[in-house]
């Protein structure tokens, strides 16, 4: 069952005909994108470098591809390597978007954005939301960070970056290959060749180590895992096997809800799906489904539902697994940049 809200246009990915108006607007959008990037490349628009390394995690397509799980894993790897990372984000969809904010686990998602709050909740590192990523980076440096991870900043050219990581959905890739609004591309697919690393989100497609190692030339596989469910109202976590053979309401307000539903079904759980629009602002009524079945949701949804959660509501943490060789290659690049 789908809930109302703005969803990704089906023609971006299902091969159906693209509306005429969208086909007319795509070249206009493409011209603006090319002009803007060209102005930065020629130095007419100034780029600003920070005195610490900057890693950008992003995608060429609109919508979610798995950037947040990768950002969280990246922060943890950097911390284990002795760095003091901070995360800069725009905080998509938040209120008072022009106002910069510090975000922590208790920040209202309406003010901080759901993904920044989730990152702060999961990692505990400083998180700064600001439409101006340069200003966000400077604030993080003043707070003691010695490396900046920019979440979803591939197109924010004003901020100079040392390493770019593109994240691609293995199932949907670049869709119909067209620019917005005719397709999902924020920039031409050729833009991806400029990135230093390409991570392909395999979901739970394979547990084969070879599939994780490289899924193509210059590509690294990322597998997502779900194992436990945490009650939003407090209490001990339960293994997902506890719900095996049961029916549950599954809630996902993300760019690709079907992936979450499929991951639960792979655990032997009977899923009653409820797909909401990406970044949906939940109200208590949204989670009233007329039956007292457990409600399992992504952590991105959970951070927006904690205030009115009951004992029936559970968050399902998602963890990202990448091959050890990826982290060796990435951290080697970071170490070469050095602490400036």
BELTAMO-V513173 format. One record per backbone hydrogen bond with DSSP energy under -0.5 kcal/mol. NH is the residue of the N-H (numbers start at 0). CO is the residue of the C=O. If there is no record, write none. Layout:
# BELTAMO-V513173
NH,CO ; NH,CO
This chain:
# BELTAMO-V513173
2,274 ; 6,4 ; 11,8 ; 12,9 ; 13,9 ; 22,18 ; 23,19 ; 24,20 ; 25,21 ; 26,22 ; 27,23 ; 28,24 ; 29,25 ; 30,26 ; 31,27 ; 32,28 ; 33,29 ; 34,30 ; 35,31 ; 36,32 ; 37,33 ; 38,34 ; 39,35 ; 40,36 ; 41,37 ; 42,39 ; 43,38 ; 44,38 ; 47,157 ; 48,46 ; 52,145 ; 54,147 ; 55,162 ; 56,54 ; 56,149 ; 57,55 ; 57,164 ; 61,183 ; 69,65 ; 70,66 ; 71,67 ; 72,68 ; 73,69 ; 74,70 ; 75,71 ; 76,72 ; 77,73 ; 78,74 ; 79,75 ; 80,76 ; 81,78 ; 82,77 ; 84,82 ; 85,146 ; 86,125 ; 87,148 ; 88,127 ; 93,90 ; 94,109 ; 98,95 ; 99,97 ; 100,128 ; 102,126 ; 106,103 ; 110,107 ; 111,107 ; 112,108 ; 116,112 ; 117,113 ; 118,114 ; 119,115 ; 120,116 ; 121,117 ; 122,118 ; 123,119 ; 126,102 ; 127,86 ; 128,100 ; 129,88 ; 132,130 ; 135,131 ; 136,132 ; 137,133 ; 138,134 ; 139,135 ; 140,136 ; 141,137 ; 142,138 ; 143,140 ; 144,139 ; 145,83 ; 146,83 ; 147,52 ; 148,85 ; 149,54 ; 149,147 ; 150,87 ; 150,148 ; 151,56 ; 151,149 ; 152,56 ; 152,149 ; 155,152 ; 156,154 ; 158,155 ; 159,47 ; 159,157 ; 161,53 ; 162,53 ; 164,55 ; 165,163 ; 165,196 ; 166,57 ; 167,198 ; 169,167 ; 169,200 ; 172,168 ; 174,171 ; 175,11 ; 176,173 ; 179,184 ; 181,178 ; 182,178 ; 184,177 ; 185,59 ; 186,59 ; 190,187 ; 191,188 ; 192,189 ; 193,190 ; 194,191 ; 195,163 ; 196,163 ; 197,217 ; 198,165 ; 199,197 ; 199,219 ; 200,167 ; 200,198 ; 201,199 ; 201,221 ; 202,221 ; 204,201 ; 210,207 ; 211,207 ; 212,208 ; 213,209 ; 215,218 ; 218,215 ; 219,197 ; 220,211 ; 221,199 ; 222,320 ; 223,202 ; 224,318 ; 228,237 ; 229,314 ; 230,228 ; 231,312 ; 233,230 ; 237,228 ; 239,226 ; 241,238 ; 242,239 ; 243,240 ; 244,267 ; 245,242 ; 247,269 ; 248,293 ; 249,247 ; 249,271 ; 250,248 ; 250,295 ; 251,273 ; 256,253 ; 258,255 ; 259,255 ; 259,256 ; 260,256 ; 261,257 ; 262,258 ; 263,259 ; 264,260 ; 265,261 ; 266,263 ; 267,264 ; 268,263 ; 269,245 ; 270,268 ; 271,247 ; 272,270 ; 273,249 ; 274,0 ; 275,251 ; 275,273 ; 276,3 ; 277,5 ; 278,252 ; 279,276 ; 281,279 ; 285,282 ; 286,282 ; 286,283 ; 287,284 ; 288,286 ; 292,290 ; 294,311 ; 295,248 ; 295,293 ; 296,313 ; 297,250 ; 298,315 ; 301,297 ; 302,298 ; 303,300 ; 304,301 ; 305,301 ; 307,304 ; 308,305 ; 312,309 ; 313,294 ; 314,229 ; 315,296 ; 316,314 ; 318,224 ; 320,222 ; 322,220 ; 325,322 ; 326,322 ; 327,323 ; 328,324 ; 329,325 ; 330,326 ; 331,327 ; 332,328 ; 333,329 ; 334,330 ; 335,331 ; 336,332 ; 336,333 ; 337,333 ; 339,337
